[in-house]
Amino acid sequence: MAFQQILGPSSGSSSSSGFQYMNSPFGDTTYTKVFVGGLAWETQSETMRRYFEQFGEIVEAVVITDKNTGRSKGYGFV
């Protein structure tokens, strides 16, 4: 996965490093992505998307899976 360096408006006096790494096709999702934990193993991304659409427009809904087994890890992001 590639990372894109984005220079930020940091003055250097804060604890931030002055730049962010963005690896989402949707840009910087720092303030818009929500962690969803405690998912049932059977939960799929499309099911999660349909549930959260009742709260507004959903740009992306992803259930995180184990890359070797393909089984859900029990959490995701919306």
C-alpha positions as CSV (number, residue, x, y, z in Angstrom):
1,M,0.0,0.0,0.0
2,A,1.5,3.4,-1.0
3,F,1.4,6.4,1.2
4,Q,1.1,10.0,0.0
5,Q,2.8,12.7,2.1
6,I,0.7,15.8,2.5
7,L,2.3,18.9,4.1
8,G,0.1,20.5,6.7
9,P,-0.2,23.9,8.3
10,S,1.7,22.9,11.4
11,S,3.8,25.7,12.9
12,G,6.3,23.3,14.4
13,S,5.3,24.2,18.0
14,S,2.8,21.4,18.3
15,S,3.4,17.7,18.9
16,S,2.3,16.8,15.3
17,S,5.0,16.1,12.8
18,G,3.6,18.7,10.3
19,F,2.4,16.2,7.7
20,Q,-0.1,13.4,7.3
21,Y,0.0,10.2,5.4
22,M,-3.1,9.5,3.2
23,N,-3.7,6.0,1.9
24,S,-7.4,6.3,1.2
25,P,-8.8,6.9,-2.3
26,F,-11.2,9.2,-0.5
27,G,-8.5,11.6,0.8
28,D,-7.9,12.4,4.4
29,T,-10.5,10.5,6.5
30,T,-9.1,11.5,9.9
31,Y,-12.3,13.2,11.0
32,T,-14.8,11.2,9.0
33,K,-14.0,7.5,9.5
34,V,-15.7,5.7,12.4
35,F,-14.3,2.5,14.0
36,V,-17.0,-0.2,14.4
37,G,-16.0,-3.0,16.8
38,G,-17.7,-6.1,18.1
39,L,-19.0,-7.2,14.7
40,A,-20.3,-10.7,14.3
41,W,-18.0,-12.9,12.3
42,E,-20.6,-13.2,9.5
43,T,-21.0,-9.4,9.0
44,Q,-20.1,-8.3,5.5
45,S,-19.2,-4.9,4.2
46,E,-22.4,-4.4,2.3
47,T,-24.5,-5.4,5.3
48,M,-22.7,-2.8,7.4
49,R,-23.1,-0.2,4.7
50,R,-26.9,-0.7,4.5
51,Y,-27.2,-0.4,8.2
52,F,-25.3,2.8,8.5
53,E,-27.0,4.5,5.5
54,Q,-29.9,5.3,7.9
55,F,-27.6,7.9,9.5
56,G,-26.5,9.6,6.2
57,E,-24.5,9.1,3.1
58,I,-21.8,6.5,3.3
59,V,-18.6,6.9,1.3
60,E,-17.0,3.6,2.4
61,A,-17.8,0.7,4.6
62,V,-15.2,-2.0,5.2
63,V,-15.1,-5.1,7.4
64,I,-11.5,-6.0,8.1
65,T,-10.6,-9.5,7.2
66,D,-7.7,-11.8,7.8
67,K,-5.6,-11.9,4.6
68,N,-4.8,-15.6,4.9
69,T,-8.2,-17.0,5.9
70,G,-10.6,-14.3,4.6
71,R,-12.5,-14.5,7.9
72,S,-13.7,-11.3,9.5
73,K,-11.5,-9.9,12.4
74,G,-14.7,-8.6,14.1
75,Y,-14.2,-4.9,13.3
76,G,-14.5,-2.5,10.5
77,F,-14.6,1.2,9.5
78,V,-17.4,3.3,8.1
